[in-house]
Amino acid sequence: MTPSSIQVPTIRSRSPLLAALLSALLCGLGQIYSGRVLRGIVLMILMLILWAVGSLLGVLTFGLGMLPFAIVAGALWIFGVVDAYAGNR
């Protein structure tokens, strides 16, 4: 085998913009697209827990109990989008 006949596998680059858009669509999806599967699943589970608890408290308190959870979920969503973009650069 000559050195020129050896093929080195190329790493396919992933688009940071697409990762950010996917994460904006569903928190954690951009991380999964980027190959950081565990991080994406953790973000999805955290978002699900925040919305479930916030919704339950919202029902029990006529919507007021959901406000703190919605703020934290919004911050988590922004973190997910920025992290998905930054993880592909």
N, C-alpha and C positions, 0 to 999 in steps of 0.2 A: 504494500500500500504506500503510495506516495503522499506526502503532506498535502498536496493540492486536492487529493481525492477525499480527504476527510471533511465531512460536513459538520459544522457546528450548528446546533439548533439555535434559531434566533428567538429572542423573547419578544413577543408581540406587545407593543406598547398599547396602553389603553387611554382613551380620551378622558382628561380631567373634567371637561365640560359635560360629557355624557354621564360620567359618574355623579357629578353634582346634580344634574337633572333627574337622574334615577333616584337619588337620595331625596330630592325635593318631592318626587312623586310618592315615595314610600320610604320612610326613615330606615336607613340601613341597607337599602337596595344598592346604593352606590358603592358601599363598602364590599358587598358581596360581589359585585361586578369587578371590583378592583382586586379581588382575590383574598380579601381580608374577611373571610366568611364568619369566623367567630365574633368579630367586632360587629359585623352587620346584624347577626342574629341577636346579640346582646342589645343593640340599639332598638331593634324591632320589639323585643320583649319588654324593655323599659318603657317604650312608647305605649305599648298595649296596656301595661299595668297602670301607667299614669292616666290614660283615658278611661279605663275601666273603673278605677277608684274615683276619679273625678266625676264620672257620669253617675255613679252610685250616690256620691255625696250631693251632686247637683239635683238629683231626684228628691233626695231627703230634705234638702234645704231650699227648694224652689229656685235652683240655679246658682245660688251664692257660693255653695261649697265647691263648685267646679272651677271657679276663677283662679285660685292659686295653682291648681293642677294644670289648667290651660296655659298659664304663664310659664310654668316649668316645662311643659310639653313643647311650647313654642321655642324656648331656649334650646331644648334638646334637638328639635328639628333643625334650627339654624346651625347648631354644632355639627349635626350629621351632614348637612350640605357642605359646609366649609371643610370638614374632615375628609369627605369623599373627594372633593376637589384637590385638597392639599396632598392626599395620599397617592395621587397619580402624577404628581409633578416630579 
